[in-house]
Amino acid sequence: MSPRSLVVTGAASGIGRAVAVGAARDGWFVHVLDLDPDGAAATVDLARQAGGDGRAHVLDVTDAAAVAAAVGTVAESGPPLRGGGAGAGRGRGGAAPGRGRGRGRRGLDVNVTGTFLVVREVLRAMIDGDGGSVVLCGSPAATVGFAAGGATAYGASKGAVSSMVRTRAVDSARHGVRVPGSVPRPPEAAGLRAGRPTDEVAATRAQIEHEVPLGRLARPEEIAEPVLWLLSDRSSYTTGSLVGCDGGVLAKSSISV
């Protein structure tokens, strides 16, 4: 297999890290882009332990100039860019209606503007090359309503990402670039616990496990596997589709957390 490189945003932890490490194991040179320099460096270390290689880049995906510069650097160095994973994102803030406006706005900026900027620059680089695949990260919140508070901005942002998958896929197909999406239910990760009381975390976990048909949270590696397939040539006829990895959530009519 010819050398190739992959850009993964939000790869300092969670699903993004699992994608980066799995891709390194599959032979990709992985560019890890994240605001967290220590987490990004740790992901690169794990990629090397998996038998691959990579490079960490500190990046705010909402900064258009910085995104263009980072992707330009990636495209001009190392193996040719053949893949992208737009994993940087923010979950719902959990705020009651009328509160947490700053968090809601930041979520929209990262999930919508950040995804748009990263995908735009990665597609430009890949269209000028030999094509490839860019995988966007969706959510069940784009399809069903959450009964809990604080999900309006998040759901709207993921609805926009779903639309980007479809429109970008059609726009890019003639250039040999595929744009599929992954729809995960959030896995077990630090994000479930960060800044939240232990009893609240336990209650949230219990509610999610109750509402997921498979009855448990996923491991990040389980979420990463469909993404790795979408990045690979094994999914060469898949574009514009959103592939669920949600434990069966979207087979139901609603969720509350």
N, C-alpha and C positions, 0 to 999 in steps of 0.2 A: 504494500500500500504506500502511495506517495505521501511524503510529509505534508501535514496540513495543520492549520491553527484554528482555534476557537476562542471567541470572546464570550465570557459569562459575567453578567453584572449581578450584583447582590450575592457574590459568591464567597463572602467571608464567613458564612454560616448557613445552616439549614439546607433547604433544597438546592440553592445555588452551589453551595460547597459540595453536596453529594453529586451534582451534575458534573462539576469540574473534576472531581477525583475520579468518577466513573469514566469520563471522557479521556482523562490521562491514561487510565488503564487500557482504554481502547485504542490508544496510539495518537491521540490529539496532543498538540502543544497548546496548553491552556493559558489564556490571558485572563487573570482574575481581576475584575474591576469592582471596587467597593470604597465606600467612605471610611471604612475601618482598616487602617494599614496593618495592624497586628493580626486581625482576623484573616485578611487577604494573604499575608505572608504565611500564616499557618496553613491555609488551604494549599498554597504552592508546595509547602513541605509535604503535605499529605499526598499531593499529586506525584511528587517524586518518589515517595515511599511506595506508591502504587505502580511504579515502573515507568512513569512518564516524566514530563517536565512542564514548566510553566513560568510565568512572570506575574508579579503583583503590580497593580496600578491603583493609585488613589484617585477616586473620581466621584464627583457629585453629578448624577445623571440629569439633573435639572439645569445644568450649566451648558448651554449650547456650544460655546466656544471650547470648553474643556472636553466635551464629548467628541467633537470633531477632531481635536488635537490627539486625543487618546486613540481613537480608531485609526487616524492617519498614521500614528506611530506603529500601531500593530500591523497595519497593512504594508508598511514599508520595511518591516524587520521580520526576520524569522520565516517560517514556512508560510505559504499563501493562506489567506483567510478564506475558510470554506464553511464556517459555522458561527452561529450566534445564539446565545441564550439570554433573553431579556428577563432576568429574574429579580432585578431590584424592585422593591415595592414596599408599601406600608399597609398594614392591616387596619381594620376599623378601630377607631379610638375608644369605643365603648362609652362615649359621652352621651348624656341625655340630650333630647332635642333642645336646641338653643344654646348648648354649651360646646366647648371644645372646637370653636370655629377655626382656630389656628391649626389644630391637628387635622381637621377635615381638609383644609386648604393645602396643607403639606402633602397629605395623601393623594389629592388630585394632582398636585405638581409632580410627585414622584411616579405615581402609577400611570398617569396619562401623558404628561409632557415628557417625563423621563423616558418612558417606553418609546414614545414617538421619536425623540431625538436619537436614541441609541439605534433603533431599527432603521431610521433614515440613513445614518452614517454607515452602518454595517452593510446595508443593501447597496449603497453606492460603491463601497469597496468590493463587494462580491460580484456585482453586475459587471464591473470592470475586469473581473477575473474569469474564473471558470464555473461560476455558480456555486450552489450549496443550499443550506437550509438555515433559517432563522426561526427559533421557537419562542413564542410569547407565552407568558404565564397568565392564564385566566383564573376564574373562580366560579363556583356555583352561585355566588352572589349576583352574577350577571344574569342569571336565569330565574332564580327564585328569591323571594323576599325573606330577609331575616326578621324574626319577631323581636329581637333585642334592639336596644337603642344604639345609636352611633354608627349605623351601617349604611346610611343614605349615600354619603360621599364615596364610601368604599364600593358599594354596589354600582354606582354610576361610573366610577373609574374603571371597573372591570368590564362593564358593558362596553365602554369605549375600546378597551383592549380587544374584546371579541370582534368588534367592528373592524379594528385594524388588521386582525388576522385575515378576515375575508377580503378587504379592499387591497391590502398589500399583496396577498397571494395572487389576485387577478392581475395587478399591475406588474408583478415581477415574474410571472410564469414564462413570458416570452424570452426572458433573459436566462432561463434555466435555474432560477432561484425559487425555492419553495418556502412558504411561510405558514406552517401549521401552529397550533396552539395546544397547550396542556391545561387541563382543568383539574387541579388537585384540591382535595380537602386538606387544610393545613395539618401537617404531621406533628408528632411530638417534637418540640423544639424549645429553645430558650425563650422564643417570642411568646409562648403561652404563659410563661412564668414572670417575665420581666416586669418589675415594678408593681406586681399585684400581690395582695395578701394570699397566704397559703390556702386559707379556706375558700377564697374566691377561685383560685386555680383548681382546687379539687372539685368544686361545684361545676365549673366550666368543663373540666375533663369528663365528669360523670354525665353531663348533658350531651356532650358530643358523642361519647361512646353509646349512649342510649339511642341517639338519632341516626347514627351511621349503621346501616344494615349489617356490615361485617363486625360491628360491636367493639371496635377499637380504633385508636389513632394509628396513623401510618408511621413507619420509619422514613426519614428523608430519602434513604436509598430506594425505597419502594416507589416513591414519587419520581425519583430521578430516572428510573429505568425506561418509562415511556418517552421521556425527553431524549434520552440517548438513542432510542430507536428512531425518533423523529429527526434527529440530527444525522443519522446514518443513511447510507445508500439503501438499506433494507426497506426504507419507507419512501422509495423514489417516486411513487405515484400518489403520495399523500401531501396535499397542500390545501390551505383554506379551511381545514377542518379543526375542530376543537376536540381533543382526545381526553376523555374523562379518566381520572385516577382518584376517585373520591369515596371508595368504599361502598358505593351504591347510593350515595346521597341524592343524585339527580334522578334516580328512579322513583323517588318519593315526591310528594307534592309541595312540601315546605320544610324548613328548618328554623330553629329558634335561636341558635348560638353560632 
